[in-house]
Amino acid sequence: MVKRSKESLKAEKSRINQLIDEENRTCNKCKEKKDLGCEGCFHEKRKSTLQKMKEDIQQAMAAQ
């Protein structure tokens, strides 16, 4: 794992939080349509991937 500065980790965490918020908004629109809903839609998969990335960053920040 590449050691990164605390500032770059904070910036990356903020970027991931913005992406999660964006996915949540898009996912809500998807649910409103009720055509396919979000059962198995890519929004949930994308959000879980982003959440994993966020957890990895938090661990890296704690290790510094």
Secondary structure, DSSP 8 states (H G I E B T S, - for coil): -----HHHHHHHHHHHHHHHHHHHHHHHHHHHH-SSTTTT-HHHHHHHHHHHHHHHHHHHHHH-
